Amino acid sequence: MNAMSVRIAIGWLLLWMSMALSHAESLIIFGDSAYAPVIHDSGGKPSGILQAILQRAAALTGDQYELRLSPWKRAYELASRGDGGVVGVSLTQERAKLFDFSRPIYDDDIQIVTLKERTFPYSRLDDLQGKIVGGVNGASYGDEVDKAIANGLFVVERDVGQAGRLRKLLANRLDAAFIGNGLAGFDAVINSHPELQTNRDRFIILPNPLTRDPLHLAFVKSLNKREALERFDAALDKMRKSGELRKLTVPEK
């Protein structure tokens, strides 16, 4: 390739980069402040798996994601009224009417935790009949589980944090607790409070999870952020193909 061809190629590359950056946006994204290690507040700063994915996606898309954390119900409400997007949200039929969703970012295994002395077998939703279970305020656990709750199969006592949920379980105020992100999530909650660390051996994670819940990035349809979501999805594809996404989502042993 001669010098003129090189200059032309470089020119086209710079033009393409300029056009790509011209579509970049600064986006406010709301998320849960207490869902470690998926997403959480750490010393006043956003941290966790989803924060790391957004940070890497920003480098690939040119978009800037300003992550603002609060209790989940508040984060979801702010996104619902169009103040920004929301990350770590489950896709349900009802939410699909209001939001545009990215492709799945992370599969969140929702575990059922009980006390060893008060445990019970679980293989299907009917096994929770009549139980009082702790869950997060404003959260969806998927259409099937949400329908069972709405029909009164079991009661979900809502709260804003998983540590308080397990402490209620210790106090025999709950029959079970929903804890996100599998064993890694359980460990993070246990390590967050001295009482839970002291009583770790009293807890048991039931063998069958409640559900595997894919988490997404989403914006209300009125914000017209489909192009931003398409750029984010393209970044996810690049990270997935390179193996980088797995490194960000699978804790090191």
DRENPA-3360 file (N, C-alpha, C; in nm, 2 decimals, always signed):
BEGIN
1 = MNAMSVRI = +0.09/-0.12/+0.00/+0.00/+0.00/+0.00/+0.09/+0.12/+0.00 ~ +0.07/+0.22/-0.09/+0.15/+0.34/-0.10/+0.11/+0.44/+0.00 ~ +0.18/+0.55/+0.01/+0.16/+0.65/+0.12/+0.02/+0.72/+0.10 ~ -0.02/+0.74/-0.02/-0.15/+0.80/-0.05/-0.26/+0.72/+0.00 ~ -0.25/+0.58/-0.03/-0.35/+0.49/+0.02/-0.36/+0.48/+0.17 ~ -0.24/+0.49/+0.23/-0.24/+0.48/+0.38/-0.31/+0.61/+0.44 ~ -0.28/+0.72/+0.38/-0.34/+0.85/+0.42/-0.50/+0.84/+0.41 ~ -0.54/+0.79/+0.29/-0.68/+0.78/+0.27/-0.75/+0.68/+0.37;
9 = AIGWLLLW = -0.68/+0.57/+0.39/-0.74/+0.47/+0.49/-0.75/+0.53/+0.63 ~ -0.64/+0.60/+0.67/-0.64/+0.67/+0.80/-0.75/+0.77/+0.81 ~ -0.77/+0.85/+0.70/-0.87/+0.95/+0.69/-1.01/+0.89/+0.71 ~ -1.04/+0.78/+0.64/-1.17/+0.71/+0.66/-1.19/+0.66/+0.80 ~ -1.08/+0.60/+0.86/-1.09/+0.55/+1.00/-1.12/+0.67/+1.09 ~ -1.05/+0.78/+1.08/-1.08/+0.89/+1.17/-1.22/+0.95/+1.15 ~ -1.27/+0.95/+1.02/-1.40/+0.99/+1.00/-1.50/+0.90/+1.06 ~ -1.48/+0.77/+1.05/-1.57/+0.67/+1.12/-1.57/+0.69/+1.27;
17 = MSMALSHA = -1.45/+0.71/+1.33/-1.45/+0.73/+1.47/-1.52/+0.85/+1.51 ~ -1.50/+0.96/+1.43/-1.57/+1.09/+1.46/-1.72/+1.07/+1.46 ~ -1.77/+1.00/+1.36/-1.91/+0.98/+1.34/-1.96/+0.89/+1.46 ~ -1.89/+0.79/+1.50/-1.93/+0.71/+1.61/-1.94/+0.79/+1.74 ~ -1.83/+0.87/+1.76/-1.83/+0.95/+1.89/-1.94/+1.06/+1.88 ~ -1.98/+1.11/+1.77/-2.08/+1.21/+1.76/-2.22/+1.16/+1.81 ~ -2.24/+1.02/+1.80/-2.36/+0.97/+1.85/-2.35/+0.93/+2.00 ~ -2.24/+0.95/+2.06/-2.22/+0.91/+2.20/-2.30/+1.00/+2.29;
25 = ESLIIFGD = -2.35/+0.95/+2.40/-2.43/+1.03/+2.49/-2.38/+1.01/+2.64 ~ -2.42/+1.11/+2.72/-2.40/+1.10/+2.86/-2.54/+1.05/+2.92 ~ -2.54/+0.94/+2.99/-2.66/+0.87/+3.03/-2.66/+0.85/+3.18 ~ -2.76/+0.89/+3.25/-2.78/+0.86/+3.39/-2.84/+0.72/+3.40 ~ -2.78/+0.64/+3.49/-2.83/+0.51/+3.51/-2.85/+0.48/+3.66 ~ -2.97/+0.44/+3.70/-3.00/+0.41/+3.84/-2.98/+0.26/+3.86 ~ -2.94/+0.23/+3.99/-2.92/+0.10/+4.03/-2.94/+0.08/+4.18 ~ -2.94/-0.05/+4.22/-2.95/-0.09/+4.36/-2.83/-0.06/+4.44;
33 = SAYAPVIH = -2.84/+0.01/+4.56/-2.73/+0.04/+4.64/-2.69/-0.07/+4.73 ~ -2.76/-0.18/+4.74/-2.74/-0.29/+4.84/-2.76/-0.43/+4.78 ~ -2.70/-0.46/+4.67/-2.71/-0.59/+4.61/-2.58/-0.65/+4.58 ~ -2.49/-0.65/+4.67/-2.35/-0.70/+4.65/-2.36/-0.85/+4.63 ~ -2.27/-0.90/+4.54/-2.16/-0.83/+4.47/-2.21/-0.79/+4.33 ~ -2.34/-0.80/+4.30/-2.39/-0.76/+4.16/-2.38/-0.61/+4.14 ~ -2.43/-0.53/+4.24/-2.42/-0.39/+4.23/-2.44/-0.33/+4.38 ~ -2.36/-0.24/+4.42/-2.38/-0.19/+4.55/-2.29/-0.06/+4.57;
41 = DSGGKPSG = -2.32/+0.01/+4.68/-2.25/+0.13/+4.72/-2.13/+0.08/+4.81 ~ -2.01/+0.13/+4.77/-1.89/+0.10/+4.85/-1.82/+0.23/+4.88 ~ -1.83/+0.27/+5.00/-1.77/+0.39/+5.04/-1.82/+0.52/+4.97 ~ -1.94/+0.51/+4.93/-2.00/+0.63/+4.86/-1.98/+0.62/+4.71 ~ -1.92/+0.51/+4.66/-1.90/+0.49/+4.51/-1.97/+0.37/+4.46 ~ -2.02/+0.37/+4.34/-2.08/+0.25/+4.28/-1.97/+0.14/+4.27 ~ -2.01/+0.02/+4.29/-1.92/-0.10/+4.28/-2.00/-0.22/+4.24 ~ -1.93/-0.33/+4.21/-1.99/-0.45/+4.17/-1.98/-0.49/+4.03;
49 = ILQAILQR = -2.03/-0.61/+4.00/-2.02/-0.67/+3.86/-2.08/-0.58/+3.76 ~ -2.20/-0.52/+3.78/-2.27/-0.44/+3.68/-2.20/-0.31/+3.66 ~ -2.14/-0.25/+3.77/-2.06/-0.13/+3.75/-1.94/-0.15/+3.66 ~ -1.87/-0.27/+3.68/-1.76/-0.30/+3.60/-1.79/-0.32/+3.45 ~ -1.91/-0.38/+3.43/-1.95/-0.40/+3.29/-1.99/-0.27/+3.22 ~ -2.06/-0.18/+3.30/-2.09/-0.05/+3.24/-1.96/+0.03/+3.21 ~ -1.87/+0.02/+3.30/-1.74/+0.09/+3.28/-1.67/+0.05/+3.15 ~ -1.66/-0.08/+3.13/-1.60/-0.14/+3.01/-1.68/-0.10/+2.89;
57 = AAALTGDQ = -1.81/-0.11/+2.90/-1.90/-0.08/+2.78/-1.88/+0.07/+2.74 ~ -1.86/+0.16/+2.84/-1.84/+0.30/+2.81/-1.72/+0.32/+2.72 ~ -1.61/+0.24/+2.75/-1.49/+0.25/+2.67/-1.51/+0.20/+2.52 ~ -1.61/+0.11/+2.50/-1.63/+0.06/+2.37/-1.74/+0.14/+2.29 ~ -1.83/+0.20/+2.36/-1.94/+0.27/+2.30/-1.92/+0.42/+2.28 ~ -1.83/+0.47/+2.37/-1.82/+0.62/+2.37/-1.92/+0.69/+2.46 ~ -2.02/+0.61/+2.50/-2.12/+0.67/+2.59/-2.06/+0.68/+2.73 ~ -2.11/+0.77/+2.81/-2.07/+0.78/+2.95/-2.19/+0.75/+3.03;
65 = YELRLSPW = -2.17/+0.65/+3.13/-2.28/+0.61/+3.21/-2.26/+0.66/+3.35 ~ -2.35/+0.75/+3.40/-2.34/+0.81/+3.53/-2.43/+0.72/+3.62 ~ -2.36/+0.64/+3.70/-2.44/+0.54/+3.78/-2.47/+0.60/+3.92 ~ -2.60/+0.61/+3.95/-2.65/+0.66/+4.07/-2.73/+0.55/+4.15 ~ -2.69/+0.52/+4.27/-2.74/+0.41/+4.35/-2.83/+0.46/+4.46 ~ -2.93/+0.38/+4.48/-3.03/+0.40/+4.59/-3.10/+0.27/+4.62 ~ -3.18/+0.26/+4.73/-3.26/+0.14/+4.74/-3.34/+0.11/+4.61 ~ -3.35/-0.02/+4.59/-3.40/-0.07/+4.46/-3.54/+0.00/+4.42;
73 = KRAYELAS = -3.63/+0.00/+4.51/-3.76/+0.06/+4.47/-3.75/+0.20/+4.43 ~ -3.66/+0.28/+4.49/-3.64/+0.42/+4.45/-3.58/+0.43/+4.32 ~ -3.47/+0.34/+4.29/-3.40/+0.34/+4.16/-3.50/+0.31/+4.05 ~ -3.59/+0.21/+4.07/-3.68/+0.17/+3.97/-3.79/+0.28/+3.94 ~ -3.83/+0.35/+4.05/-3.93/+0.45/+4.04/-3.87/+0.57/+3.96 ~ -3.74/+0.61/+3.98/-3.68/+0.72/+3.91/-3.67/+0.68/+3.76 ~ -3.63/+0.56/+3.73/-3.62/+0.52/+3.59/-3.76/+0.51/+3.53 ~ -3.86/+0.47/+3.60/-4.00/+0.46/+3.55/-4.05/+0.60/+3.51;
81 = RGDGGVVG = -4.01/+0.70/+3.58/-4.06/+0.84/+3.54/-3.97/+0.91/+3.44 ~ -3.87/+0.84/+3.39/-3.79/+0.89/+3.28/-3.67/+0.98/+3.32 ~ -3.63/+0.97/+3.45/-3.51/+1.04/+3.50/-3.38/+0.98/+3.45 ~ -3.38/+0.86/+3.40/-3.26/+0.80/+3.35/-3.29/+0.65/+3.32 ~ -3.19/+0.57/+3.29/-3.21/+0.43/+3.27/-3.20/+0.36/+3.41 ~ -3.21/+0.23/+3.40/-3.19/+0.14/+3.52/-3.12/+0.02/+3.48 ~ -3.02/-0.02/+3.57/-2.95/-0.14/+3.54/-2.97/-0.25/+3.65 ~ -2.97/-0.38/+3.61/-3.00/-0.48/+3.70/-3.15/-0.51/+3.71;
89 = VSLTQERA = -3.22/-0.48/+3.61/-3.37/-0.50/+3.61/-3.41/-0.62/+3.54 ~ -3.51/-0.69/+3.59/-3.56/-0.81/+3.53/-3.66/-0.78/+3.42 ~ -3.67/-0.86/+3.32/-3.77/-0.84/+3.21/-3.89/-0.92/+3.24 ~ -4.01/-0.85/+3.25/-4.14/-0.91/+3.27/-4.23/-0.86/+3.16 ~ -4.34/-0.92/+3.14/-4.44/-0.88/+3.04/-4.49/-0.74/+3.07 ~ -4.51/-0.71/+3.20/-4.56/-0.57/+3.23/-4.45/-0.47/+3.21 ~ -4.33/-0.50/+3.25/-4.22/-0.40/+3.23/-4.19/-0.38/+3.08 ~ -4.21/-0.48/+3.00/-4.18/-0.47/+2.86/-4.28/-0.37/+2.79;
97 = KLFDFSRP = -4.39/-0.34/+2.85/-4.48/-0.24/+2.80/-4.43/-0.10/+2.82 ~ -4.35/-0.08/+2.92/-4.30/+0.05/+2.96/-4.16/+0.08/+2.92 ~ -4.07/-0.03/+2.92/-3.93/-0.01/+2.90/-3.88/-0.07/+2.77 ~ -3.77/-0.02/+2.71/-3.69/-0.08/+2.61/-3.58/-0.15/+2.69 ~ -3.55/-0.28/+2.66/-3.45/-0.35/+2.73/-3.32/-0.38/+2.64 ~ -3.21/-0.39/+2.71/-3.09/-0.44/+2.64/-3.10/-0.60/+2.64 ~ -3.00/-0.66/+2.58/-2.99/-0.80/+2.59/-2.95/-0.84/+2.73 ~ -2.97/-0.96/+2.78/-2.93/-0.99/+2.91/-2.78/-0.96/+2.94;
105 = IYDDDIQI = -2.75/-0.90/+3.05/-2.62/-0.87/+3.09/-2.56/-0.98/+3.18 ~ -2.64/-1.03/+3.27/-2.59/-1.12/+3.38/-2.70/-1.20/+3.43 ~ -2.68/-1.33/+3.45/-2.78/-1.42/+3.50/-2.77/-1.43/+3.65 ~ -2.87/-1.39/+3.72/-2.88/-1.38/+3.86/-2.95/-1.50/+3.92 ~ -2.89/-1.59/+3.98/-2.95/-1.71/+4.05/-3.01/-1.66/+4.18 ~ -3.14/-1.67/+4.19/-3.21/-1.63/+4.32/-3.22/-1.76/+4.40 ~ -3.15/-1.76/+4.52/-3.15/-1.87/+4.61/-3.25/-1.86/+4.72 ~ -3.30/-1.97/+4.77/-3.39/-1.97/+4.89/-3.30/-2.01/+5.01;
113 = VTLKERTF = -3.29/-1.93/+5.11/-3.22/-1.95/+5.23/-3.31/-1.98/+5.35 ~ -3.28/-2.08/+5.42/-3.36/-2.11/+5.55/-3.26/-2.13/+5.66 ~ -3.32/-2.15/+5.78/-3.24/-2.19/+5.89/-3.24/-2.35/+5.89 ~ -3.12/-2.40/+5.93/-3.11/-2.55/+5.93/-3.22/-2.62/+6.02 ~ -3.25/-2.56/+6.13/-3.34/-2.62/+6.22/-3.49/-2.60/+6.18 ~ -3.51/-2.52/+6.07/-3.65/-2.49/+6.03/-3.66/-2.51/+5.87 ~ -3.57/-2.59/+5.82/-3.57/-2.60/+5.67/-3.68/-2.69/+5.62 ~ -3.70/-2.69/+5.49/-3.81/-2.77/+5.43/-3.76/-2.80/+5.29;
121 = PYSRLDDL = -3.82/-2.91/+5.23/-3.78/-2.94/+5.09/-3.84/-2.85/+4.99 ~ -3.77/-2.82/+4.88/-3.82/-2.73/+4.78/-3.78/-2.78/+4.64 ~ -3.88/-2.80/+4.56/-3.85/-2.84/+4.42/-3.94/-2.77/+4.32 ~ -4.05/-2.71/+4.37/-4.14/-2.63/+4.29/-4.21/-2.53/+4.37 ~ -4.28/-2.43/+4.31/-4.33/-2.31/+4.38/-4.44/-2.36/+4.48 ~ -4.51/-2.46/+4.46/-4.61/-2.51/+4.55/-4.55/-2.54/+4.69 ~ -4.42/-2.57/+4.69/-4.36/-2.61/+4.82/-4.34/-2.48/+4.91 ~ -4.37/-2.36/+4.86/-4.36/-2.24/+4.94/-4.50/-2.20/+4.99;
129 = QGKIVGGV = -4.60/-2.29/+4.97/-4.74/-2.25/+5.01/-4.75/-2.22/+5.15 ~ -4.81/-2.11/+5.19/-4.83/-2.07/+5.32/-4.70/-2.01/+5.39 ~ -4.59/-2.00/+5.32/-4.47/-1.95/+5.39/-4.46/-1.80/+5.38 ~ -4.39/-1.75/+5.48/-4.35/-1.60/+5.48/-4.21/-1.59/+5.44 ~ -4.18/-1.53/+5.32/-4.04/-1.52/+5.27/-4.00/-1.38/+5.25 ~ -3.88/-1.35/+5.29/-3.82/-1.21/+5.27/-3.78/-1.19/+5.13 ~ -3.81/-1.07/+5.08/-3.77/-1.03/+4.94/-3.75/-0.88/+4.94 ~ -3.69/-0.83/+4.83/-3.66/-0.69/+4.82/-3.78/-0.61/+4.77;
137 = NGASYGDE = -3.79/-0.49/+4.83/-3.89/-0.40/+4.80/-3.89/-0.36/+4.65 ~ -4.00/-0.38/+4.58/-4.01/-0.34/+4.44/-3.95/-0.43/+4.34 ~ -3.90/-0.55/+4.38/-3.84/-0.64/+4.29/-3.94/-0.73/+4.22 ~ -3.91/-0.78/+4.10/-3.98/-0.88/+4.04/-3.89/-1.01/+4.04 ~ -3.96/-1.12/+4.06/-3.88/-1.25/+4.05/-3.93/-1.33/+3.93 ~ -3.97/-1.26/+3.83/-4.02/-1.33/+3.71/-4.17/-1.35/+3.71 ~ -4.23/-1.36/+3.59/-4.37/-1.37/+3.58/-4.44/-1.48/+3.66 ~ -4.38/-1.60/+3.65/-4.44/-1.71/+3.72/-4.44/-1.69/+3.87;
145 = VDKAIANG = -4.33/-1.65/+3.93/-4.32/-1.63/+4.07/-4.41/-1.51/+4.11 ~ -4.40/-1.40/+4.04/-4.48/-1.29/+4.07/-4.63/-1.32/+4.07 ~ -4.67/-1.41/+3.98/-4.81/-1.45/+3.97/-4.85/-1.53/+4.09 ~ -4.76/-1.62/+4.14/-4.78/-1.70/+4.26/-4.80/-1.61/+4.38 ~ -4.72/-1.51/+4.39/-4.73/-1.42/+4.50/-4.86/-1.34/+4.50 ~ -4.89/-1.29/+4.38/-5.02/-1.22/+4.36/-5.14/-1.30/+4.40 ~ -5.13/-1.43/+4.37/-5.24/-1.53/+4.40/-5.25/-1.57/+4.54 ~ -5.15/-1.53/+4.62/-5.15/-1.56/+4.76/-5.09/-1.70/+4.80;
153 = LFVVERDV = -5.02/-1.76/+4.71/-4.96/-1.89/+4.74/-4.87/-1.88/+4.86 ~ -4.79/-1.78/+4.86/-4.70/-1.75/+4.98/-4.69/-1.60/+4.99 ~ -4.64/-1.55/+5.11/-4.63/-1.41/+5.13/-4.49/-1.36/+5.13 ~ -4.46/-1.25/+5.06/-4.33/-1.19/+5.05/-4.33/-1.07/+5.14 ~ -4.25/-1.07/+5.25/-4.23/-0.95/+5.33/-4.11/-0.87/+5.27 ~ -4.14/-0.75/+5.22/-4.05/-0.67/+5.15/-3.96/-0.59/+5.24 ~ -3.83/-0.57/+5.19/-3.74/-0.49/+5.27/-3.64/-0.42/+5.17 ~ -3.54/-0.35/+5.22/-3.45/-0.28/+5.13/-3.31/-0.34/+5.13;
161 = GQAGRLRK = -3.28/-0.45/+5.21/-3.15/-0.50/+5.22/-3.14/-0.65/+5.26 ~ -3.05/-0.72/+5.20/-3.04/-0.86/+5.22/-2.99/-0.90/+5.36 ~ -2.90/-0.81/+5.42/-2.85/-0.84/+5.55/-2.97/-0.84/+5.66 ~ -3.05/-0.74/+5.65/-3.16/-0.73/+5.74/-3.26/-0.85/+5.72 ~ -3.27/-0.90/+5.60/-3.36/-1.01/+5.57/-3.31/-1.13/+5.64 ~ -3.18/-1.16/+5.64/-3.13/-1.28/+5.70/-3.13/-1.26/+5.86 ~ -3.12/-1.14/+5.91/-3.14/-1.12/+6.05/-3.28/-1.15/+6.09 ~ -3.38/-1.11/+6.01/-3.52/-1.15/+6.04/-3.54/-1.30/+6.04;
169 = LLANRLDA = -3.47/-1.37/+5.95/-3.47/-1.51/+5.95/-3.42/-1.57/+6.08 ~ -3.31/-1.51/+6.13/-3.25/-1.56/+6.25/-3.35/-1.54/+6.37 ~ -3.43/-1.43/+6.36/-3.52/-1.40/+6.47/-3.65/-1.48/+6.45 ~ -3.66/-1.57/+6.36/-3.78/-1.65/+6.33/-3.90/-1.57/+6.29 ~ -3.87/-1.46/+6.22/-3.98/-1.37/+6.17/-4.01/-1.41/+6.02 ~ -3.93/-1.49/+5.97/-3.95/-1.54/+5.83/-3.93/-1.69/+5.82 ~ -3.99/-1.76/+5.73/-3.97/-1.90/+5.70/-3.85/-1.92/+5.61 ~ -3.82/-1.82/+5.52/-3.71/-1.83/+5.43/-3.68/-1.69/+5.38;
177 = AFIGNGLA = -3.57/-1.68/+5.30/-3.53/-1.55/+5.24/-3.48/-1.57/+5.10 ~ -3.52/-1.48/+5.01/-3.47/-1.48/+4.88/-3.34/-1.40/+4.88 ~ -3.23/-1.47/+4.83/-3.10/-1.40/+4.83/-3.04/-1.42/+4.69 ~ -3.00/-1.31/+4.63/-2.96/-1.31/+4.49/-2.81/-1.34/+4.47 ~ -2.78/-1.38/+4.35/-2.64/-1.41/+4.30/-2.58/-1.53/+4.36 ~ -2.66/-1.63/+4.39/-2.61/-1.76/+4.43/-2.52/-1.76/+4.55 ~ -2.42/-1.84/+4.56/-2.33/-1.85/+4.67/-2.25/-1.72/+4.69 ~ -2.21/-1.66/+4.58/-2.13/-1.54/+4.59/-2.22/-1.43/+4.66;
185 = GFDAVINS = -2.34/-1.42/+4.63/-2.43/-1.32/+4.69/-2.45/-1.35/+4.84 ~ -2.47/-1.48/+4.87/-2.49/-1.52/+5.01/-2.37/-1.49/+5.09 ~ -2.25/-1.52/+5.04/-2.12/-1.49/+5.11/-2.11/-1.34/+5.13 ~ -2.14/-1.26/+5.03/-2.13/-1.11/+5.04/-2.22/-1.06/+5.16 ~ -2.34/-1.12/+5.16/-2.44/-1.07/+5.27/-2.39/-1.12/+5.41 ~ -2.35/-1.24/+5.42/-2.29/-1.29/+5.55/-2.18/-1.21/+5.60 ~ -2.09/-1.17/+5.51/-1.97/-1.10/+5.54/-2.00/-0.95/+5.57 ~ -2.12/-0.90/+5.55/-2.15/-0.76/+5.57/-2.20/-0.73/+5.71;
193 = HPELQTNR = -2.22/-0.83/+5.80/-2.27/-0.81/+5.93/-2.22/-0.91/+6.03 ~ -2.17/-0.86/+6.15/-2.11/-0.95/+6.25/-2.20/-1.06/+6.30 ~ -2.33/-1.02/+6.32/-2.43/-1.12/+6.36/-2.44/-1.24/+6.26 ~ -2.44/-1.20/+6.14/-2.46/-1.30/+6.03/-2.33/-1.39/+6.03 ~ -2.22/-1.33/+6.04/-2.09/-1.41/+6.04/-2.09/-1.51/+6.16 ~ -2.14/-1.46/+6.27/-2.14/-1.55/+6.39/-2.23/-1.67/+6.37 ~ -2.34/-1.65/+6.30/-2.45/-1.75/+6.29/-2.44/-1.82/+6.15 ~ -2.33/-1.80/+6.08/-2.33/-1.85/+5.94/-2.37/-2.00/+5.93;
201 = DRFIILPN = -2.33/-2.08/+6.03/-2.35/-2.23/+6.02/-2.50/-2.26/+6.04 ~ -2.58/-2.16/+6.09/-2.72/-2.19/+6.11/-2.80/-2.18/+5.97 ~ -2.74/-2.12/+5.87/-2.81/-2.10/+5.75/-2.79/-2.22/+5.65 ~ -2.89/-2.24/+5.56/-2.87/-2.34/+5.46/-2.93/-2.29/+5.33 ~ -2.86/-2.30/+5.22/-2.92/-2.27/+5.09/-2.98/-2.39/+5.03 ~ -3.11/-2.38/+5.00/-3.18/-2.50/+4.94/-3.12/-2.53/+4.81 ~ -3.12/-2.66/+4.78/-3.05/-2.71/+4.66/-3.10/-2.65/+4.53 ~ -3.23/-2.63/+4.52/-3.29/-2.58/+4.40/-3.32/-2.43/+4.41;
209 = PLTRDPLH = -3.26/-2.35/+4.32/-3.29/-2.21/+4.33/-3.43/-2.17/+4.29 ~ -3.48/-2.06/+4.34/-3.61/-2.01/+4.30/-3.62/-1.99/+4.15 ~ -3.52/-1.92/+4.10/-3.52/-1.90/+3.95/-3.38/-1.85/+3.91 ~ -3.36/-1.85/+3.78/-3.24/-1.79/+3.72/-3.29/-1.66/+3.65 ~ -3.25/-1.55/+3.70/-3.31/-1.42/+3.66/-3.21/-1.34/+3.57 ~ -3.23/-1.33/+3.44/-3.14/-1.25/+3.36/-3.16/-1.10/+3.39 ~ -3.06/-1.03/+3.41/-3.06/-0.88/+3.44/-3.03/-0.80/+3.32 ~ -3.09/-0.68/+3.31/-3.08/-0.60/+3.19/-3.05/-0.45/+3.22;
217 = LAFVKSLN = -3.01/-0.38/+3.12/-3.02/-0.23/+3.12/-3.14/-0.19/+3.05 ~ -3.22/-0.09/+3.10/-3.34/-0.05/+3.04/-3.37/+0.10/+3.05 ~ -3.44/+0.15/+2.95/-3.49/+0.29/+2.96/-3.64/+0.29/+2.92 ~ -3.72/+0.38/+2.98/-3.86/+0.39/+2.95/-3.86/+0.43/+2.80 ~ -3.97/+0.38/+2.73/-3.98/+0.40/+2.59/-3.98/+0.55/+2.55 ~ -4.04/+0.63/+2.64/-4.05/+0.77/+2.61/-3.92/+0.84/+2.59 ~ -3.81/+0.78/+2.64/-3.68/+0.85/+2.63/-3.61/+0.82/+2.49 ~ -3.67/+0.72/+2.42/-3.62/+0.69/+2.29/-3.46/+0.66/+2.29;
225 = KREALERF = -3.43/+0.57/+2.37/-3.28/+0.53/+2.38/-3.25/+0.40/+2.32 ~ -3.33/+0.36/+2.21/-3.30/+0.23/+2.15/-3.16/+0.23/+2.09 ~ -3.11/+0.35/+2.03/-2.98/+0.35/+1.97/-2.87/+0.33/+2.08 ~ -2.89/+0.39/+2.19/-2.80/+0.37/+2.30/-2.79/+0.23/+2.35 ~ -2.91/+0.16/+2.35/-2.91/+0.02/+2.39/-2.85/-0.07/+2.28 ~ -2.86/-0.03/+2.16/-2.80/-0.11/+2.05/-2.65/-0.10/+2.06 ~ -2.60/+0.02/+2.09/-2.45/+0.04/+2.11/-2.41/-0.05/+2.23 ~ -2.49/-0.05/+2.34/-2.45/-0.12/+2.46/-2.45/-0.27/+2.42;
233 = DAALDKMR = -2.55/-0.32/+2.35/-2.56/-0.46/+2.31/-2.44/-0.50/+2.23 ~ -2.40/-0.41/+2.14/-2.28/-0.44/+2.05/-2.16/-0.45/+2.14 ~ -2.15/-0.37/+2.24/-2.03/-0.38/+2.33/-2.04/-0.51/+2.41 ~ -2.16/-0.55/+2.45/-2.17/-0.68/+2.52/-2.12/-0.79/+2.43 ~ -2.16/-0.79/+2.31/-2.12/-0.89/+2.21/-1.97/-0.90/+2.20 ~ -1.91/-0.79/+2.19/-1.76/-0.78/+2.18/-1.70/-0.84/+2.31 ~ -1.75/-0.81/+2.42/-1.70/-0.86/+2.55/-1.72/-1.01/+2.56 ~ -1.84/-1.05/+2.52/-1.87/-1.19/+2.52/-1.78/-1.28/+2.43;
241 = KSGELRKL = -1.76/-1.23/+2.31/-1.67/-1.30/+2.21/-1.53/-1.31/+2.26 ~ -1.48/-1.20/+2.32/-1.34/-1.20/+2.37/-1.32/-1.27/+2.50 ~ -1.43/-1.31/+2.57/-1.41/-1.38/+2.70/-1.41/-1.28/+2.81 ~ -1.41/-1.15/+2.78/-1.39/-1.05/+2.88/-1.52/-1.04/+2.97 ~ -1.64/-1.06/+2.92/-1.76/-1.06/+2.99/-1.76/-1.17/+3.10 ~ -1.71/-1.29/+3.06/-1.71/-1.39/+3.16/-1.62/-1.36/+3.28 ~ -1.50/-1.30/+3.25/-1.41/-1.26/+3.35/-1.47/-1.16/+3.45 ~ -1.55/-1.07/+3.39/-1.62/-0.97/+3.48/-1.73/-1.02/+3.56;
249 = TVPEK = -1.79/-1.13/+3.52/-1.91/-1.19/+3.59/-1.89/-1.31/+3.67 ~ -1.78/-1.38/+3.65/-1.75/-1.50/+3.73/-1.64/-1.47/+3.83 ~ -1.67/-1.47/+3.96/-1.57/-1.44/+4.06/-1.45/-1.53/+4.06 ~ -1.33/-1.48/+4.08/-1.21/-1.56/+4.08/-1.21/-1.65/+4.21 ~ -1.16/-1.77/+4.19/-1.16/-1.86/+4.31/-1.03/-1.85/+4.38;
% end
